[in-house]
Each structure stands twice: as C-alpha cells, then as structure tokens.
Amino acid sequence: MEGVTEPVFLELVLSRNSAEHLGGAFTEFVRVTDHPIPKKRLAARLALAPFKAPVGLQLMGADLAALAETARNAEEAGAPILDLNFGCPAKGALRGCAGSATLTDPSRVEEIVQACRAAVSEIPVTAKMRAGFDDDTLLEENVRAAEAGGAALVTVHCRTKAERYCPELDWTRLARAVEAAEGPVCGNGGVKTHADLERMRRETGCQLVMVGHGALANPWIFSGVRVNPAEAARFLLEYSERLCASGAPTKGSVQRVKQLLVHWTAGGLCEDRASWLRERDPEALLSRLREVASS
C-alpha cells in the first residue's frame, strides 16, 4: 500500500507468517510515467530478507512502452511475479490516466496487460483492480479484458474508485468477477479477521484472498495466531528500531508506529487506543511499549 506501508513492515509481516499461511506478497507499487524504471531501482524494491513466500513487484502506469520496458527490467531484477495496479484512487494516478482511471476503458486494461505480458519471458503477470470507477457496470468487462491481455490472476477490490475506503462492502461484486473470469480470482476488501479469509472464499467463490488494511491491525491475520500484549508490543518496537536503523529519526519512526496504532487490534494492546495516540513524546511511547513487551 503505497504511502501507508514500506519494506520494513512487509518484512516483519513475512517473518511472522509462514508461506503456507501467507502465500505471497507484493511490494508497494512502483509508479511508471514516461520513462522505464531502471533495473537497479527495481532490485532495491525487491531487496528483502529471504522468505519462502514469493514477493512480487507491482507497477502502475499508462505509458505502454515505459511499462513494457520496466516489466522486462523487473524480471531481470528477480521479480517472481509482476502485478499491474488498476485500483489506485489517488488524484496523482487519475491525472496520469493510471490506476483506477483505466477502468473506464476495458480495452486499455487489455492493452496494458498485453504489453507487459509480451515483455517478460517466464514470470506471470497479474492484475489488481477495483470493482469500477464511478460504478460497477464495467466490472465483468474489465476482468475479461485483463485475462484477454494475458493476466494469470485477477484481484478485485470490492469497492469502486468513487467509494474509496467507505465502510460499506459489496462482496457480490467478487462473486460476479468469479463468474466472469476463466481463471482464478483473488478477492480483496473488508477482511478484518482470520475467519474472514475463509468466509470470503466461501461466500464469493474466490480462490485466493488479498489482505491490506487488515494486516495493519493484526500482522498475524494470515495465520490466525493469537498473540499476547507483550508479543504485539515487541512487533511495534522492532518496527521502530528497524526504521531507525534504516536512517529514519526516532520521531519519524514513532510516527509510523502511531499510524499502525490507529488500526491496531493484535494482542489487545490498544484497548485504551486514545491514550497511545495522545502520547506526544516519542521516548515516552517507546518506554511504554518496552514495559508491555517485558511483562
């Protein structure tokens, strides 16, 4: 999730869930404008600690030539999977006719997937999209367009761009995507607990489930392990420590921790969420986490 997570958080989640439970992950998207992204920069995105679960690279853009060359560079940089973002609702993406803006024209979805699929030799290309732009009337057409372009898997977020991250959910859209697709569909949106993973598959027919915001609340959501407050606090402390080790100031690392605390449910740590979020002194918040971690 570009602007929300970064590689340190991804590594910590991967370290706490086996490949059997998590399956795989994707990097935050790499924005491609009118110039291809060099192999070296893409390799840096993929430079995570070694995990058994594959970590694919996600691209977002609208320039076919630049995307195709970036896809080729991504494969050479070692990406095991290439995902194309047709879901970002941010204004910057819309101005560049990328992300969810593409969903108004299914033929464009097909062209983008086809260009990237033709550029790589072995790795699969997948597509992630929202249910639509202003509404979901083109949902089935967009799913079929992605597959026609060569997508090996289509992930569908059940909200439209207009709905952004509203609390209302319509999983029937995922069932429609499954019905329209010839290949596998991955469902996304509204997964808050481990039990929701199976419930989404059961209710929609999706073969796979992608989790985003649910992992911000509980990094163990994939395995279903119930951690205690001390384990939850240790995760947050390690997150802060590793951010500092990568060059972030203490204040910045603690701000990242507080961004997680807005969503956090793991270990019952945030029963008094407001008191954690009101804490303005970074060292005081870290001291509080250390006290819980050692209990």
Residue frames relative to the residue before (quaternion, step in Angstrom):
aa qw qx qy qz dx dy dz
M 1.0000 0.0000 0.0000 0.0000 0.00 0.00 0.00
E 0.3310 -0.7856 0.4923 0.1758 3.54 -0.16 1.33
G 0.8097 0.2308 -0.1995 0.5014 3.56 -0.88 0.98
V 0.7004 0.4168 -0.2596 0.5181 3.58 1.28 -0.18
T 0.7887 0.1227 -0.0593 0.5994 3.57 0.88 -0.94
E 0.1339 -0.7562 0.6307 0.1113 3.53 -1.36 0.07
P 0.7726 -0.4188 0.2032 0.4317 3.62 -1.23 0.27
V 0.6089 0.5607 -0.3738 0.4184 3.62 0.99 -0.68
F 0.6650 0.4898 -0.3078 0.4723 3.59 0.90 -0.88
L 0.6377 0.5329 -0.3283 0.4490 3.58 0.94 -0.84
E 0.6618 0.5050 -0.3106 0.4589 3.59 0.91 -0.87
L 0.6569 0.5111 -0.3187 0.4536 3.59 0.96 -0.82
V 0.6433 0.5009 -0.3256 0.4789 3.59 1.01 -0.75
L 0.6546 0.5109 -0.3117 0.4619 3.58 0.93 -0.86
S 0.6664 0.5166 -0.3069 0.4414 3.59 1.01 -0.76
R 0.7380 0.4198 -0.2219 0.4795 3.59 1.17 -0.48
N 0.7235 0.3144 -0.2310 0.5695 3.57 1.27 0.13
S 0.4252 -0.7081 0.4998 0.2607 3.57 -0.81 0.96
A 0.6390 -0.5174 0.4029 0.4020 3.55 -1.26 0.39
E 0.5870 0.5824 -0.3644 0.4283 3.58 1.11 -0.63
H 0.7435 0.3974 -0.2208 0.4904 3.57 0.97 -0.84
L 0.7505 0.4092 -0.2230 0.4686 3.58 0.91 -0.88
G 0.3247 -0.7855 0.4747 0.2286 3.59 1.05 -0.70
G 0.6955 -0.3924 0.2980 0.5229 3.56 0.68 -1.07
A 0.2015 -0.7696 0.5949 0.1146 3.55 -1.31 0.12
F 0.2681 -0.7287 0.5999 0.1931 3.52 -1.37 0.17
T 0.5317 -0.5946 0.4970 0.3417 3.53 -1.23 0.54
E 0.5967 -0.4514 0.4700 0.4682 3.54 -1.32 0.01
F 0.5782 -0.6284 0.3688 0.3670 3.60 -0.99 0.70
V 0.3326 -0.6860 0.6136 0.2059 3.50 -1.30 0.61
R 0.3065 -0.7695 0.5335 0.1712 3.57 -0.64 1.10
V 0.1219 -0.7844 0.6071 0.0362 3.58 -0.80 1.07
T 0.1688 -0.7927 0.5784 0.0926 3.60 -0.68 1.05
D 0.7920 -0.2603 0.1942 0.5169 3.59 -0.53 -1.13
H 0.6936 0.3818 -0.2800 0.5429 3.60 1.25 0.25
P 0.4922 -0.6545 0.4722 0.3262 3.62 -0.91 0.75
I 0.4548 -0.6651 0.5219 0.2801 3.55 -1.17 0.64
P 0.4741 -0.6997 0.4512 0.2865 3.61 -0.76 0.99
K 0.6443 -0.5500 0.3862 0.3651 3.52 -1.21 0.64
K 0.6339 0.5599 -0.3307 0.4188 3.58 0.97 -0.87
R 0.6724 0.4892 -0.2963 0.4700 3.58 0.96 -0.86
L 0.6488 0.5061 -0.3154 0.4726 3.58 1.02 -0.75
A 0.6258 0.5367 -0.3333 0.4575 3.58 1.03 -0.77
A 0.6212 0.5442 -0.3381 0.4513 3.57 1.08 -0.74
R 0.6273 0.5313 -0.3291 0.4647 3.59 1.06 -0.70
L 0.7323 0.4225 -0.2196 0.4867 3.55 1.09 -0.74
A 0.5120 0.6760 -0.3999 0.3478 3.58 1.30 -0.09
L 0.2176 0.7670 -0.5598 0.2257 3.54 0.50 1.25
A 0.6331 -0.4684 0.4215 0.4496 3.53 -1.29 0.18
P 0.5558 -0.6305 0.4127 0.3511 3.63 -1.03 0.65
F 0.0165 0.7786 -0.6251 0.0514 3.56 -0.85 1.04
K 0.5579 -0.6137 0.4385 0.3461 3.55 -1.15 0.56
A 0.6384 0.5008 -0.3310 0.4818 3.59 1.10 -0.62
P 0.4385 -0.7061 0.4792 0.2820 3.63 -0.78 0.91
V 0.1819 -0.7567 0.6183 0.1091 3.56 -1.13 0.71
G 0.1851 -0.8148 0.5448 0.0708 3.55 -0.39 1.26
L 0.4357 -0.6767 0.5357 0.2555 3.52 -1.34 0.30
Q 0.1958 -0.7852 0.5779 0.1060 3.57 -0.89 0.93
L 0.1357 -0.7852 0.6025 0.0456 3.57 -0.97 0.95
M 0.0394 -0.7738 0.6304 0.0481 3.55 -1.22 0.55
G 0.3501 0.7226 -0.5411 0.2500 3.54 -0.82 0.97
A 0.3741 -0.7345 0.5253 0.2113 3.54 -1.33 0.03
D 0.5979 0.5580 -0.3616 0.4477 3.60 1.24 -0.35
L 0.3994 -0.7677 0.4456 0.2295 3.58 -0.35 1.25
A 0.6772 0.4951 -0.3053 0.4506 3.59 0.87 -0.91
A 0.6740 0.4884 -0.2951 0.4691 3.58 0.92 -0.90
L 0.6448 0.5117 -0.3221 0.4677 3.58 1.00 -0.76
A 0.6607 0.5170 -0.3152 0.4437 3.58 0.89 -0.90
E 0.6735 0.4788 -0.2995 0.4769 3.58 0.91 -0.88
T 0.6351 0.5136 -0.3285 0.4742 3.60 1.05 -0.72
A 0.6180 0.5390 -0.3392 0.4611 3.58 1.04 -0.74
R 0.6452 0.5115 -0.3092 0.4759 3.57 0.99 -0.87
N 0.6588 0.5006 -0.3017 0.4737 3.57 0.97 -0.85
A 0.6277 0.5492 -0.3338 0.4393 3.57 1.04 -0.76
E 0.6480 0.5037 -0.3207 0.4727 3.56 0.97 -0.83
E 0.6796 0.4833 -0.2917 0.4685 3.58 0.93 -0.86
A 0.6439 0.5160 -0.3157 0.4684 3.59 1.20 -0.52
G 0.6279 -0.5862 0.3167 0.4024 3.58 1.29 -0.09
A 0.3767 0.7227 -0.5047 0.2849 3.60 1.19 0.22
P 0.3330 -0.7667 0.5108 0.2011 3.63 -0.76 0.98
I 0.7667 0.1124 -0.0491 0.6302 3.57 1.28 -0.48
L 0.1767 -0.7618 0.6122 0.1167 3.57 -1.12 0.64
D 0.1021 -0.7985 0.5929 0.0214 3.56 -0.71 1.12
L 0.2274 -0.7743 0.5788 0.1169 3.57 -1.02 0.83
N 0.3237 -0.7845 0.5084 0.1462 3.54 -0.75 1.12
F 0.0346 0.7675 -0.6370 0.0631 3.53 -0.73 1.20
G 0.6144 0.6037 -0.3188 0.3955 3.55 1.16 0.50
C 0.5204 0.6672 -0.4258 0.3205 3.60 1.11 -0.50
P 0.2225 -0.8073 0.5329 0.1211 3.62 -0.73 1.03
A 0.4037 0.7467 -0.4584 0.2633 3.61 1.27 0.05
K 0.6145 -0.5847 0.3885 0.3599 3.56 -1.11 0.72
G 0.6253 0.5554 -0.3449 0.4260 3.59 0.99 -0.78
A 0.6536 0.5008 -0.3097 0.4755 3.56 1.00 -0.82
L 0.6657 0.5151 -0.3090 0.4428 3.56 0.94 -0.87
R 0.6314 0.5317 -0.3344 0.4547 3.58 1.02 -0.76
G 0.7195 0.4206 -0.2388 0.4983 3.56 1.11 -0.68
C 0.4336 -0.7144 0.4386 0.3305 3.57 1.34 0.21
A 0.5139 0.6037 -0.4305 0.4314 3.55 1.05 0.83
G 0.7169 0.4229 -0.3089 0.4601 3.57 -1.29 -0.07
S 0.8384 -0.1742 0.1238 0.5014 3.57 -1.00 -0.80
A 0.4986 0.6533 -0.4350 0.3679 3.63 1.21 -0.28
T 0.6106 0.5830 -0.3421 0.4126 3.58 1.12 -0.63
L 0.6023 0.6276 -0.3477 0.3499 3.58 1.13 -0.60
T 0.5615 0.5813 -0.4055 0.4270 3.60 1.22 -0.06
D 0.7688 0.2601 -0.1325 0.5690 3.58 1.29 -0.29
P 0.2683 -0.8071 0.5033 0.1527 3.62 0.03 1.24
S 0.6090 0.5541 -0.3707 0.4296 3.61 1.03 -0.64
R 0.6273 0.5271 -0.3343 0.4658 3.58 1.12 -0.64
V 0.5945 0.5479 -0.3556 0.4690 3.58 1.07 -0.72
E 0.6673 0.5034 -0.3005 0.4594 3.57 0.87 -0.94
E 0.6545 0.5267 -0.3169 0.4403 3.60 0.91 -0.89
I 0.6690 0.5040 -0.3052 0.4531 3.58 0.92 -0.90
V 0.6635 0.4879 -0.3095 0.4752 3.57 0.89 -0.90
Q 0.6605 0.5261 -0.3065 0.4394 3.56 0.90 -0.94
A 0.6477 0.5271 -0.3201 0.4473 3.59 0.97 -0.86
C 0.6979 0.4524 -0.2737 0.4831 3.58 0.94 -0.86
R 0.6312 0.5314 -0.3392 0.4519 3.59 1.01 -0.75
A 0.6710 0.4948 -0.2990 0.4643 3.57 1.00 -0.78
A 0.6590 0.5424 -0.3055 0.4221 3.58 1.16 -0.54
V 0.7188 0.3905 -0.2478 0.5191 3.60 1.16 -0.46
S 0.4110 -0.7479 0.4738 0.2175 3.55 -1.12 0.59
E 0.8396 0.1791 -0.0562 0.5098 3.58 0.95 -0.80
I 0.6966 0.5000 -0.3077 0.4124 3.60 0.86 -0.84
P 0.4969 -0.6529 0.4728 0.3215 3.60 -1.09 0.61
V 0.2569 -0.7247 0.6191 0.1597 3.53 -1.26 0.60
T 0.0795 -0.7963 0.5994 0.0149 3.57 -0.84 1.00
A 0.2613 -0.7609 0.5738 0.1534 3.57 -1.26 0.30
K 0.1190 -0.7678 0.6258 0.0685 3.56 -1.04 0.84
M 0.0453 0.8181 -0.5667 0.0867 3.55 -0.73 1.07
R 0.4613 -0.6087 0.5500 0.3379 3.51 -1.34 0.20
A 0.6759 -0.5064 0.3460 0.4087 3.57 -1.28 0.22
G 0.7748 -0.2096 0.1327 0.5814 3.56 1.26 -0.27
F 0.5968 -0.5469 0.4349 0.3944 3.55 -1.31 -0.13
D 0.8105 0.0840 -0.0375 0.5785 3.62 0.18 -1.20
D 0.7835 0.0157 0.0046 0.6211 3.57 1.17 -0.62
D 0.5762 -0.6344 0.4096 0.3125 3.58 -1.28 0.04
T 0.3250 0.7965 -0.4727 0.1910 3.60 1.21 0.31
L 0.7309 0.3979 -0.2383 0.5007 3.61 1.13 -0.54
L 0.2882 0.8016 -0.4914 0.1817 3.59 1.24 0.19
E 0.7140 0.4506 -0.2735 0.4609 3.58 0.66 -1.07
E 0.6463 0.5227 -0.3272 0.4494 3.59 0.96 -0.82
N 0.6640 0.5022 -0.3094 0.4596 3.59 0.96 -0.80
V 0.6268 0.5225 -0.3354 0.4708 3.59 1.03 -0.75
R 0.6853 0.4727 -0.2869 0.4739 3.57 0.87 -0.93
A 0.6221 0.5441 -0.3416 0.4476 3.60 1.07 -0.71
A 0.6427 0.5156 -0.3265 0.4631 3.59 0.96 -0.84
E 0.6692 0.4836 -0.3015 0.4768 3.58 0.96 -0.83
A 0.6296 0.5313 -0.3392 0.4542 3.59 1.00 -0.75
G 0.6670 0.4990 -0.2965 0.4671 3.56 1.13 -0.62
G 0.6424 -0.5524 0.3107 0.4309 3.56 1.27 -0.21
A 0.3714 0.7335 -0.4971 0.2774 3.61 1.19 0.25
A 0.3557 -0.7484 0.5269 0.1891 3.56 -0.83 1.04
L 0.7721 0.0725 -0.0156 0.6312 3.56 1.28 -0.44
V 0.1341 -0.7665 0.6217 0.0894 3.57 -1.08 0.75
T 0.1681 -0.7620 0.6199 0.0834 3.54 -0.85 1.05
V 0.1032 -0.8058 0.5825 0.0252 3.57 -0.82 1.01
H 0.2435 -0.7221 0.6332 0.1356 3.53 -0.86 1.08
C 0.4522 -0.7664 0.3899 0.2370 3.56 -0.65 1.12
R 0.6364 0.4866 -0.3544 0.4823 3.63 1.22 0.01
T 0.4545 -0.6379 0.5366 0.3141 3.57 -1.25 0.40
K 0.6729 -0.4522 0.3704 0.4535 3.56 -1.29 0.11
A 0.6505 0.5316 -0.3228 0.4359 3.60 0.91 -0.86
E 0.6914 0.4761 -0.2761 0.4680 3.58 1.09 -0.68
R 0.2142 -0.8211 0.5007 0.1710 3.57 1.32 -0.26
Y 0.7428 -0.3466 0.2707 0.5048 3.63 -0.48 -1.16
C 0.1482 0.8144 -0.5426 0.1430 3.56 1.04 0.81
P 0.5869 -0.6220 0.3867 0.3451 3.62 -1.09 0.61
E 0.6014 0.5691 -0.3719 0.4197 3.60 1.15 -0.48
L 0.1105 -0.8039 0.5842 0.0160 3.55 -0.99 0.91
D 0.0849 -0.7789 0.6194 0.0499 3.54 -1.14 0.67
W 0.1512 -0.8271 0.5385 0.0549 3.55 0.00 1.31
T 0.4911 0.6424 -0.4573 0.3703 3.62 1.19 -0.17
R 0.5646 0.5902 -0.3832 0.4314 3.58 1.19 -0.46
L 0.6305 0.5187 -0.3323 0.4722 3.57 1.06 -0.70
A 0.6327 0.5201 -0.3281 0.4707 3.58 1.01 -0.78
R 0.6298 0.5249 -0.3273 0.4699 3.58 1.05 -0.72
A 0.6400 0.5224 -0.3216 0.4627 3.56 1.01 -0.81
V 0.6318 0.5279 -0.3220 0.4673 3.57 1.00 -0.85
E 0.6630 0.5112 -0.2996 0.4575 3.57 0.95 -0.88
A 0.7003 0.4774 -0.2716 0.4560 3.58 1.01 -0.80
A 0.6823 0.5259 -0.2842 0.4208 3.57 1.07 -0.73
E 0.3828 -0.6844 0.5665 0.2532 3.52 -1.25 0.51
G 0.7477 0.3412 -0.1848 0.5389 3.55 1.11 -0.67
P 0.7555 -0.3968 0.2701 0.4458 3.58 -1.29 -0.19
V 0.1854 -0.7505 0.6261 0.1020 3.54 -1.22 0.69
C 0.2130 -0.7473 0.6193 0.1120 3.54 -1.07 0.87
G 0.2852 -0.7771 0.5406 0.1499 3.59 -0.78 1.02
N 0.0323 -0.7954 0.6048 -0.0219 3.55 -1.15 0.67
G 0.6868 0.4827 -0.3611 0.4060 3.54 -1.09 0.76
G 0.8571 0.1593 -0.1252 0.4736 3.55 -0.78 1.05
V 0.4870 0.6331 -0.4579 0.3904 3.59 1.21 0.30
K 0.0271 -0.8392 0.5414 -0.0440 3.57 -0.36 1.27
T 0.7843 0.1981 -0.1024 0.5790 3.58 1.18 -0.49
H 0.6677 -0.4836 0.3766 0.4224 3.55 -1.30 0.29
A 0.6377 0.5437 -0.3294 0.4350 3.59 0.99 -0.78
D 0.6000 0.5821 -0.3592 0.4149 3.59 1.12 -0.59
L 0.5497 0.6173 -0.4012 0.3947 3.60 1.15 -0.51
E 0.7155 0.4169 -0.2440 0.5047 3.55 0.84 -0.99
R 0.6224 0.5526 -0.3507 0.4293 3.60 1.01 -0.75
M 0.6494 0.5060 -0.3311 0.4611 3.60 0.94 -0.79
R 0.6513 0.5047 -0.3258 0.4636 3.59 0.92 -0.84
R 0.6787 0.5076 -0.2913 0.4437 3.55 0.93 -0.92
E 0.7468 0.4355 -0.2290 0.4474 3.58 0.86 -0.96
T 0.7867 0.3394 -0.1672 0.4879 3.60 1.09 -0.61
G 0.4506 -0.6855 0.4585 0.3418 3.59 1.16 -0.51
C 0.3945 0.7116 -0.4872 0.3171 3.61 1.25 0.10
Q 0.4099 -0.7129 0.5108 0.2505 3.57 -0.98 0.80
L 0.7901 0.1633 -0.0604 0.5878 3.55 1.12 -0.71
V 0.2118 -0.7595 0.6017 0.1280 3.57 -1.30 0.39
M 0.1978 -0.7623 0.6065 0.1092 3.56 -0.96 0.91
V 0.1512 -0.7901 0.5914 0.0559 3.56 -0.95 0.93
G 0.1001 -0.7890 0.6050 0.0385 3.56 -0.94 0.94
H 0.8153 0.2640 -0.1354 0.4971 3.55 0.04 -1.31
G 0.5810 0.5991 -0.3759 0.4028 3.59 1.11 -0.57
A 0.6533 0.5084 -0.3073 0.4695 3.57 1.14 -0.66
L 0.5658 0.5674 -0.3913 0.4525 3.60 1.20 -0.35
A 0.6844 0.4708 -0.2753 0.4839 3.55 1.08 -0.71
N 0.8060 -0.0013 0.0565 0.5892 3.55 1.01 -0.84
P 0.2723 -0.8000 0.5132 0.1501 3.63 -0.15 1.23
W 0.6630 0.4852 -0.3006 0.4844 3.61 1.24 -0.30
I 0.3203 0.7939 -0.4753 0.2028 3.60 1.25 0.18
F 0.6439 0.5593 -0.3237 0.4095 3.58 1.06 -0.71
S 0.7403 0.3857 -0.2163 0.5063 3.59 0.99 -0.81
G 0.3894 -0.7274 0.4783 0.3009 3.56 1.13 -0.57
V 0.3862 0.7196 -0.4891 0.3064 3.59 1.23 0.18
R 0.2746 -0.7478 0.5836 0.1572 3.56 -0.96 0.91
V 0.1489 -0.8120 0.5608 0.0636 3.56 -0.45 1.18
N 0.4544 -0.6595 0.5182 0.3002 3.55 -1.27 0.37
P 0.7175 -0.4469 0.2895 0.4490 3.62 -1.22 0.19
A 0.6307 0.5458 -0.3450 0.4305 3.61 1.00 -0.77
E 0.6640 0.4932 -0.3066 0.4710 3.61 0.94 -0.85
A 0.6364 0.5243 -0.3243 0.4637 3.57 1.02 -0.79
A 0.6605 0.5033 -0.3011 0.4688 3.58 0.97 -0.88
R 0.6384 0.5291 -0.3347 0.4477 3.60 1.00 -0.76
F 0.5933 0.5504 -0.3632 0.4617 3.59 1.06 -0.66
L 0.7044 0.4700 -0.2727 0.4566 3.58 0.79 -1.00
L 0.6286 0.5214 -0.3321 0.4719 3.57 1.05 -0.69
E 0.6591 0.4919 -0.3127 0.4752 3.58 0.92 -0.87
Y 0.6006 0.5581 -0.3531 0.4507 3.57 1.05 -0.72
S 0.6797 0.4800 -0.2851 0.4757 3.58 0.87 -0.95
E 0.6697 0.5158 -0.3039 0.4394 3.58 0.88 -0.94
R 0.6994 0.4650 -0.2797 0.4651 3.58 0.93 -0.85
L 0.5918 0.5363 -0.3668 0.4771 3.56 1.13 -0.52
C 0.6496 0.5052 -0.3124 0.4746 3.59 0.98 -0.84
A 0.6486 0.5243 -0.3167 0.4517 3.57 1.00 -0.83
S 0.6834 0.4695 -0.2822 0.4827 3.57 1.16 -0.57
G 0.7081 -0.4865 0.2494 0.4469 3.57 1.29 0.12
A 0.5249 0.6374 -0.4193 0.3773 3.59 1.23 -0.12
P 0.4692 -0.6480 0.5032 0.3267 3.64 -1.02 0.65
T 0.6649 -0.5130 0.3535 0.4121 3.57 -1.18 0.49
K 0.6456 0.5297 -0.3257 0.4434 3.58 0.91 -0.88
G 0.6718 0.4985 -0.2939 0.4625 3.58 0.97 -0.87
S 0.6541 0.5106 -0.3198 0.4574 3.57 0.98 -0.81
V 0.6636 0.4927 -0.3070 0.4719 3.58 0.99 -0.79
Q 0.5953 0.5451 -0.3657 0.4634 3.57 1.11 -0.58
R 0.6210 0.5216 -0.3313 0.4822 3.60 1.08 -0.71
V 0.6306 0.5233 -0.3286 0.4696 3.58 1.00 -0.81
K 0.6702 0.4963 -0.3047 0.4601 3.59 0.90 -0.87
Q 0.5872 0.5544 -0.3713 0.4582 3.60 1.13 -0.57
L 0.6487 0.4869 -0.3131 0.4940 3.58 1.08 -0.69
L 0.6460 0.5502 -0.3262 0.4166 3.57 0.96 -0.83
V 0.5242 0.6199 -0.4074 0.4183 3.59 1.22 -0.41
H 0.7682 0.3442 -0.1612 0.5152 3.58 1.05 -0.86
W 0.5228 0.7412 -0.3658 0.2086 3.56 1.14 -0.78
T 0.0189 -0.7866 0.6171 -0.0029 3.55 -1.01 0.95
A 0.5195 0.6840 -0.4061 0.3119 3.62 1.16 -0.50
G 0.8635 0.1628 -0.1238 0.4610 3.53 -1.06 0.85
G 0.4705 -0.6797 0.4482 0.3400 3.58 1.19 0.07
L 0.3064 0.8017 -0.4691 0.2083 3.55 1.24 0.41
C 0.7821 0.3556 -0.1651 0.4843 3.57 1.01 -0.78
E 0.1625 0.7855 -0.5755 0.1592 3.57 0.87 0.87
D 0.7296 0.2470 -0.1696 0.6148 3.56 1.25 -0.57
R 0.0743 -0.8642 0.4971 0.0234 3.55 0.74 1.14
A 0.6444 0.5619 -0.3323 0.3981 3.58 0.89 -0.93
S 0.6620 0.5153 -0.3240 0.4374 3.59 0.95 -0.79
W 0.6194 0.5203 -0.3406 0.4792 3.58 1.11 -0.63
L 0.7149 0.4672 -0.2628 0.4491 3.57 0.84 -0.96
R 0.6362 0.5279 -0.3313 0.4548 3.61 1.18 -0.50
E 0.5434 0.6417 -0.3992 0.3654 3.58 1.21 -0.42
R 0.1881 -0.8267 0.5250 0.0742 3.59 -0.49 1.21
D 0.6507 0.5038 -0.3143 0.4732 3.58 1.16 -0.50
P 0.4131 -0.7379 0.4701 0.2527 3.63 -0.44 1.15
E 0.6735 0.4987 -0.3057 0.4520 3.59 0.89 -0.87
A 0.6280 0.5341 -0.3373 0.4545 3.56 1.05 -0.69
L 0.6532 0.5009 -0.3200 0.4690 3.58 0.99 -0.79
L 0.6542 0.5025 -0.3156 0.4689 3.58 0.97 -0.83
S 0.6313 0.5295 -0.3310 0.4599 3.60 1.01 -0.77
R 0.6404 0.5207 -0.3184 0.4662 3.54 1.02 -0.78
L 0.6478 0.5034 -0.3145 0.4776 3.57 1.01 -0.81
R 0.6419 0.5264 -0.3224 0.4548 3.61 0.99 -0.80
E 0.6285 0.5345 -0.3321 0.4572 3.56 1.03 -0.75
V 0.6721 0.4752 -0.2949 0.4854 3.58 0.96 -0.86
A 0.6540 0.5400 -0.3087 0.4305 3.58 0.98 -0.88
S 0.7290 0.4208 -0.2410 0.4831 3.58 1.04 -0.64
S 0.5249 0.6534 -0.4067 0.3635 3.59 1.26 -0.06
